Amino acid sequence: MVQDASSPTQEERAGRAAVDPVGKHRAAGANREADSNQSGTPWGLARYVLAATLARSADGGAVVAIVLLATTSGAPGWLAGILGACITAPHLFGPLVARRLDTARDGRTVIAWACVVHGATLAAAVLLFPMTPPLVPGLLLIASGLVGPLLTGGISSRLAAIAGPAKTSQRRAQGWDVATYGIGGTIGPSLVAAVSAWANPATAALILAGATFMAAAVVRLLPYTSPATVAAEVPRPGRTLLMMISNGPLRRTLYMTVVVALAVAALPITAVASTGELGVAPATAGILTAAYGLGGLLGSAGVMIRPLRTDADPLMTWLAAAVGIALCGAAIAGTFPTAVAAFAGAGVLNSYFFAATLAARSEYSPPAARGQVFVWIGALKITAGSAGTALAGALIAPITRFPLYLSAGLIVLAVVMSVVDRHHN
């Protein structure tokens, strides 16, 4: 595999000097040697976007492929649900393996191997499903899910070194990162649906596995970033979480990300349930969810064209408030066109909010634990999204729009907490 010997950014070197004063003199020689070769190159970002899109498409489509595989093979619905949970639930434990990102001499190798493991275990589970007890593919899918956060938050942790030291370049690159999440979350399930209709779900899952192998190869072509500190000084996962909770900006990033992820997860459920009140056919719920997805892509494009300039900490608060307002708009929409506009607006604002959280993770994380911070927040975000979907499904029956009102209320509470929290600090 090819190694691109691009250097760390000046901001990262300064951060390492602050976090690792003992190694300051040791790092100085390496810094002088690398100063002439900045890592913020367009080709580096292009490789990043390709690798992230491939990996996140596979991660986003895998659960759909597994559920379809189980149901079309005649397995009971409860088994399909359990197998789907086997690949999604382990994301919560991703931070337990994320420390390796910060201790490895080359973090690209860790992510590349995560892609290989994800693809290999997914392919093995699919191939063994018809001929072994469900426990075997279930265990393989758990292994696949454990490395899933390295394909999402883990890859994002590499972006700061690729974008270059300028704040504008960093923020613009974060817009690209948001876009890869949106594109991956759309392409993966869509590819599974199309290939399943043309061939079968097993073929679709094997294509996704192949995409992770391709992602592994492209990850190895990303610019190299040297470790922030020696492995012994990298905190353990529990200590990293405590550090995040005690650090004001990271604490706010954590709970704002979790609350907004839980809140916007109510949108697809509400879209399906509210078609009767809007006077349209149930099938048109797809238009509402598509409007939300298109809005997300437009929002990420907006960040690319005009990068966010405000400090990430207060920016998250006000963008979260804007997402809450958009959810209220979706809840009170009385006609189908206004509902489409509200869903699209929520998608735009959520992308801006997501970009602000990525900036916060990058700018407020200590270099020695940056990879773990990205994976911790990403894993909790995925968990919150799953919980939000389940909660919305449970509450949708009495009042169709109640989940959206509740979601908006939770965001308002989080916004007030963040303002008070920041003022107290």
N, C-alpha and C positions, 0 to 999 in steps of 0.2 A: 504494500500500500504506500501511496505517496505521502510524504510529510511536507507540509508547507510551513517553513520555519519563520513565520511572521511573529512579531514580538508583542508583548503585552502593551497596553496603553499606558500613558503617563499617569493617568488617574489611578489605575490599578497599582502601579509601582509606588505611588505616594501612599495609597491605602495600606499596602503591605508593610511599608516602612513604619507606619503608625501602629499597626497591629503586632508587628514582629520586630521590636527595636533591637533584639539580640542579633537578628540576622540582617540588620541594616547594612553593615559593612560588607557582608557576604553578598548581598543583592546588588550593591553598588556597581561592582565590576560587570555583572551580567547586564545591568541596566545600560551602562555605557556602551557595551558591545552591541546591544539591541537597538539603541536610539536611532540608528540610521534606517531602520526597516519597520515602518509603522504598519499595523495590521488593518487599518480601516480602508480596505480596498473594495471597489464595486464587485470584483469577482468573488471575494470572500463572502459578501452579503448574498450574491446570487447562489452560491453553493449552499449557504445556510438556508435560504428560502426553499430550495429544492429538497434538501435533506429533511427539513422540518415538515414540509407538505407531505412527503412520502411517509414519514413515520407517523404523523398525526392522522393521515387518511387511514392507515392500517389500524391504528389504535381506536379510531372512531367507528370503523366499520366492523371490527372483529365481533363485538357483542351481537350485532344484527345478524352476521353470518352464522354465528353459533346457534342463536335462537331459531333461525330459519332451518338450519341443518337438523336440529332436534325435532322440530314440529313436522317438517316434511317427511321425516323418516318414520313417523307414526308414534314418536315418544309422547308421553303425557305432558300436558302443559306445565305441571309442577317441575318436571325434570328439565324442560327447556329453560324455565326461570332460574333453577338452581345452577345450571351450566352457565347461563348468562351472568349470574352473580359471581361465579367462580372467577371470571375474568375482570369484573369491575370492582368488587369489594376489596381485593388485595391492594388496590391503588392507595388505600389508607395507610398501608404499611410500607409504602415506597420510601419514606424518609429513613427507614431502618437500613436501607441499602445505599442511600444517597451520599453518605459520608465518604464513600469511595471516590466520588467526584472531586472532593476537596483534598484527599490524601494522595491520589494517583499522580505519578510524574507526568502523565499525559491524559487529561480528562477525556479527550476524544476517543481513546481506546475503550474507556469504560462505557461511553454511550454507544459506540459501535458494537461492542459485545452485547449490550442490552438489546439493541435492535436484532442481532442474530438470535439471541435467546428467545426474544418475543416471537420472531418468525418461526423458528424451529419448533418451539413448543406448541404454537398455534397449528402448524402444519401436522405435527404428530398427533395432536388431539383430534383433528378432523379425520385423518387417515385411520386412526385406531377406533373411532367412535362406533363404526358398524360391527367390529369384531371383538370388542372387549367390554367388560362391565363398565357402567358409567363412571365408576370411581377413577379409572385410569385417565380418561380424557379430562375429568374434573381436576385431578391433581396437576396435569399438564397445563390446564388453563389458569390455575392458581399461580403457577410459576410464570406464565406469560403476564398475568396481571401485576405481579410483584415488580416487574421491570417496566411496566407501563409508564409510571411517572417519570422515568428517565427519558422517555420519548417525548414528553411534554415539557414539564418544568426543567428537566435536566438539560435538554437542548437549549432552552431559553437562557440558561445560565451562561452559555458561551457567547451570547450576542454582544455583550459589552466590549469584549476584546476584538470583535470583528468589526463593529461599527466605527471605531476610531474614538479619539478622546473628546472631540467636540460635542457639546450637549445637544446641539441641533441634529447632528448625525445620529447620536444615540436615540433621540426621540423619533426621528424619521424611521430608523431601523425597527423600533418597537412597533410602529405602524405596520411594517411588513410582517412582524411576528404575529400581531393580532390577525392579520389577513390569513396567515398559514393555519391558524386555529379554525377560522371560519371556513376556509376552503377545504381543509382536511375533514372537518365535521360534516361537510356537504358531500364531498367526493366519495368518502369512504362508504357511507350507507347507500348512496346512489349507485355506486359501482356494484355493491352487493346485490341490490335489487335488480339491476339490469342483467348481470351475469347469472343470477339465480333464475330469472325468467328465460334466458337464452340457453343455459346449460343446467346448473344445479348449485345449491349453496356451498357444497364442498369445493367446487371449482373457484367460486368467489373467494372463499377463505384462503385457498392456496395462492391466489393472485395477491391478496393482501400480505400473506407471508413473504412472497417474492418482493413486494414493495419495501418491506422492512430490511431485506437483504441489500437492496439497492440503497436504501437510506444509510445503512452501515458503511457502505463504500464511500458515499458522498461525505459522511461525517468525518471520515479519515482525511478528507481533502480540505477540511476547514483549517483556518490559520491556527498555528500552535500557540498555546498560552502556558507559560511555566507556572508551577504551583505557587500559591500565594505565601505559603509558609511550609515548614517541615511538618511531616505527617503527625508527629507526636503532639503538635500544638493545635491540631484541628479538633474542635469540640465534638463530643458524642451527640447523637440525635436528641436525647433528652435535654442535655445542656443547651443545645442550639435552640430548642423550643423555649426554654426558660429565658434565654437571651432575647428572643424575639418578643416575648411577653413583657420583659422589663425595658425594652427599647421602645420609646414612644412612637416614632414613625412606623417601625415595623409592627408594633402591636396594633396600631390603627389600620395598617395595610392588611393585617391578618383578619381582623373581625369585619372590616368593611368588605373585603373580598368574599368572605364566607356568607355574609348577610345578603349581598347583592346576588351572588350565585344562587342562593336558596330562593330569592324573590323572583328572579327572571325565569326560573324553572317552571313557574306556574303558567307562563304564557302558552306553551303548546297545549296543555290540558284545557285551559280556558278557551282556546281557539276552537277546539272540537266541541266543547259543551255549549258555547254561546251562539252557534250557527242558527238555532231555532229562534232565539230572541232577535237575531239580526235579520231574520226573514230570508235566509239563503239555505241552499242544500248542504247537508253535512260534508259532502266532498269538498266544498269550498274552504273548509278549514285549512286545507293545504295552502291556499293562497295567503292566509294570515301568517302561517309559519314561514312561508317563502318570503313574505314582506319583511318579517323580522330578520331572516338570514340575509336578504339583500341589503337591508339597512345596516347590518353589521359590516358587510363588505364595503359599503359606502363610507361608513365611519372610519374604518381602517385606512381607506384611500385618503380620507380627509386628513388623518394624522400624518400620512406620508407627504402630502402636498404642503400642508402647513403644520409642522410639528408643534406639539405642546410646549409652551415656554414657561409656564408658571411652575413653582416648586411643587413636586409631586404630592407632598403630604396634604396641604390644603386643597389642592386640585382634586384629589380623590373625594374629599368631602362634598364639594359642590357638584361634581359630576354624579356622585351617588344620589344626591338630592334630585338632580335632573332626571335620572333613571326612575326614581320614585314618582315624580310628576308624570312621566310618560306612562307608567303603569296605571296611575289614576286615570289618565286619558283613555287608555285601553278599556278600563273598567266602566267608564261612563259613556263610551261610544254607543250611540243609539242607532247608527246606520252602518252598513257594511263598508262604504268608502272611508268613513271616519275611523272605523276600526282598523282598516288596512293602513291608514296614515299613522295611527297611534302605534301599531305594531312595528312599522318601519322606523318611526322615531325612536322607539325603545331600543331597536337594534343599533341605530346610529350612536345613541348616547351610551349604550353598554360597551360598544367598541372603544369609545373615547375613555370611558372609565377603566376598561381593561388595560388600555395603553398606559394610563396613569399608574395603575398598580404594578405593571412591569417596570416602569421607571422607578417606582418606590423600592421595589425589590432590589433593583440594580444599584441605586444610589445610596441606600441606607444599610445595605448588608455589609458586614465586615468581610473583606476578601477571603479570610480563612474559612468562612462558612457560607459563602455565596451560593454554592451548588445546593447545599442543604436547605437554605432559606427558600430558594426557588421551588424545590421539590416539596417541602413542607406545605407551603401555601397552595401549590398546585394540587396536592393530594387532598387537602381539606376543602378546596374549592370543588373538586369532583364529587367528594362525599356530600357536600352541602347541596349540590345540584341534584343528586339522586334523592336526597331527603326531601328537597323541595318538590320534586315531581310526585313522590309518594304522598306528601302532605296535601298537595293540591288535589290529587285524585281522591283522597279521603274526605276532603271538605267541599268538593264541587257539587254534591247532590243537593243540599238544602238551598243554597243561593249560588247561582252560576258564577257571579262575579266576586263572590266573597274571597276566594284565594288571592285575587289581585289587590283588593282593598287591604287584606291582611299583609301581603307582601310590601305594599307601599308603606303601611304603618311600621313594619319592621325596619325598613330603610330609614324612615324618619327618625326612629329611635336610635339607629346606628349613627346617623348624621349628628344628632344632638350629643350623643356620647363622644363622638370624635371632636366636636367643637369644645366641649367641656374638658375633655382629656388634654387637648392641645393647650388650652388656656391654663390648665393646672400645671402642665409641664413648664 
